[in-house]
Amino acid sequence: MDWGAELWDQLDNLERHTQWKIDFLERFNKFSKERIEVEENYAKHMRFTICEAFQRLLSELGDYAGQREVLAEGQKENVLQTLTQCVAESRQQRRKLLQEGRKLQNQLDNSAKQLDMAKRRYERDHRESEKVQLHTEKVEQESAGNKQDLDKVKQQSQQKQHLEEESKRDYASQLELFNEAQRNHYFHTFPSTLQKLQQNEEQATLVLQQCVMGPATQEKAVMPIIDKCLDGIIGAANIISPAKDVDLAVKMYKSGFKPPENVVFENLSCQTLNGASSENSIYRQRQKMWPWRKSKATSPAEDFSHLPPEQCRRRLQERIDELQKNISKEVEQKKGLMKMKDVYIKNSKLGNPSSLEPQLVEVAGRISRLEDELKKYQMWMSSAENKIQNRHSDGDLLQSSFINQPSAPSHIVQRHFSVDEFDDFDDDDDDKDILWCHVLYDFKAQGTDTVSVNKGDKLRVVERDRGDGWTRVQLRVGGEGYVPTTYIKTI
């Protein structure tokens, strides 16, 4: 297909299309940079460890990290530099060609305006000439004896006819020039510009194809070495004992302190009023009784332990539900592949059963990883519930200790802790009002994580844009997925 012949009237759409390609190249360039950083950090973290139990893995991890470094260096040289140069050149060439196309269109528009002006001038002179001609005929009939008036009118008529002839010749000349310019525009200059724009687009697409294929080819080449390293790591992992690790964690983190005792009532009337505060303050004891208080300098943790107990349990439950949903999808996909494999076994003409083995292995790997992650979050969930139960037990114990204390004298005002004293907990974003959005343009799903939406739909925002240009929404008919942030407008 030739843009110059097929898309001669679609310069605006080509401008948007080529801008989309430039934006996509920039996003892929950013993705490549982040992937290189991940590979480098992964290699660095795999090289060093502080755990004595993994000393036997260092030799294997060194080789494994070396291969990761090879991948990172290869992508930096072959992908990152190529993409950066391609984005710069494509943007510059696109801007130049679009300016040239606009210039050609403006030239044709100016030629059309000149033709229109010449035509209007010719029409005006023609009307005036006809008007003077009629007037001349009228004067000839009315003033047959006044020769001087008749000569004057005839002279005016000849002048108007002369102007009309000049306007006519100018209009014919402008018409010829415009037709020539229009033929040259639509059959030579403008198609040539669009052809150059097409070549620039094809070159950018070809570079993108090479950058997508290059890392995969390079990683495939080093995969046998990585497999040997992984086999060595699996062999070294057999020496790890979970029971010993648990005992080591207890030894490392057990404080040995006893739980705090009851707060003793202080009768201030029996003390000297010297303005000094008690060293054993209730605030400090309260900090000990509230082990989940979050320091403002603490960074967010994967197990949500930086949150208050109830919020931590809720966020963990949401993550567990999401993992269970993903596992169900993968299990259904595995069942479908198994049914297809059975069909191939019964009738080999329909397909080769062994061709489905890689997909089955991949699905089984994803299920295994999801189950491992689910077990991890379930373990954190159990731990969070235990903390909450312990908190309630501590609260009951503290309450009973206050009940058993003798009542304060009537002239002493007892202090009641207010909720404001615990205001250092971070508010959870999920407690805010539900966010909705309107769909501005139609969008068709492009993968399993995206959803199709129509212009005018009203959707619930589940997850805001994190800087990657995608927003997760919930459909009214059920189901969730990502849509481009530029396609919606939040309410």
C-alpha positions, 0 to 999 in steps of 0.5 A: 500500500502506498500512502501517497496514493491511498491516503492523499486526503488523510494528513491529519490522521497520519499526523496523529498516527505518526505521533502515536508511533513516536509516543510508543517508541518513547514508552518502549525506550523507558521500558527498556531503561527500567528493564536494564536497571532491573537486570543490573540490580538483580545481578548485583543482589544475586552476587552478594548475601549476608546469610551464611546458609547461602555461602555454597551458592556464591559460585553459582550466583556469580555465574548467574549474575554474570549472564544477567550482566551480559544481558544488561550490557547487550540491551544497553548497547543494542536496544537503548542506544538504537531506540534513543537515536531512532526516536530523535531521528523519527521525530525530527524527520516527521516534523520536517515532512509535516511542515513540508506537507503543510507548506504545500497545502498552503501554497495550493490554498493560496492559488485557489484564493487567487483564482477565486479573487480573479473569478469574482473580479471578472464577474463584477466587471461583466455585470458592470459592462452589461449594465453600461451597455443597457444604459447606452442603448437606452440613451441612444433611443432617448437622446437621438439629437444629443450627440455629445451625451451619446458619445460620452456614454459610448466611451464609458461602455467601451471602458467597461468592456475593456476592463471586462476583457482584462478581468476575463484574461486574468481569470483564464490565466489564474485558472490555468495556473491553479489547475497546473498547481493542483495537478502538480500537488496531488500527483507529484509534490504531495505524494512524494512528501507522504511517501517520505513520511511512510518510509520514516514510519516503516523505518521506525517500525523496523527498528522497534521490531529489531529491539523487541527481538534482540533481547529475546534472542540474546537471552535465549542464547545464554539460557543453557548456562542459566539452566546449569546455574539454576540446577546448582542453586536447586542443589544448594537449596536442599541444605536449607532447613526451615526449622533452623531458620525459624529458630534463628529468627527467634534468637535474632529478634526476641527481646526477652522483656516481660509485658508491662505491669499495671499503671500505678495511680499517682496521688499528686496531692502527696507530692511536691509541686516542683513542675517536673514530669514523671519519668515513667510517663503513661505515654511511654508505657502506652507505646509499649502496649501499642506495638503496631505504632508506625514510625513516620520514617518507615517505608511501606512494607510488602506485608503492609505491616507499616499500616494499622492492624485493621487496615493491614488485615484488610489490604492483605485480604484484598491481595489474597482475593486477587491472587485466588482469582488469578489462580482460578483463571490459570487453572481454567486455562490449564483445563482447556489446554488439557482438553485440547491435548486429549483431542489431539491424542484421539485425532492426530490430524487435528494437531500434535499433542507435544506442541502443547507441552510448552504452554502447559509447562508455562501455565503450571509455572505461573500457577506454582508462582501464584500459589507460592505467593498466595501461601506467603500472603496467607501466612502474613494474614494469619500473623496479622490476625494474631497481632490483632487478637493479642492487641485485644487481649492486651486491651482487656488486660489493661482494662481489667487492671484499671478496674482492679485499681482503687478509684481516684478521689473525687477531687482528682479528674481521671484522664481518658485517652482520646482517639486523637492520640493515635492520629499518627496512623496513615489514612488509607486511600481506599477509605476515600470516596469512590472515583468514577470516570467517563469514557471519551473514546472507544477502546478495544481490548488489546490483551488479557489485562485490558478491557473494551469500553465505549464512548460515553460509558461511566466506569468505576476507577479501581486503580489510578494511573501510576505513571505508565499511562494506564488506569484500572477500571471496573465495568458495570457488567462485571470485570476489571481491566486497564484502559488508556488514561487519555481515553477517560476523564475522571469525575 
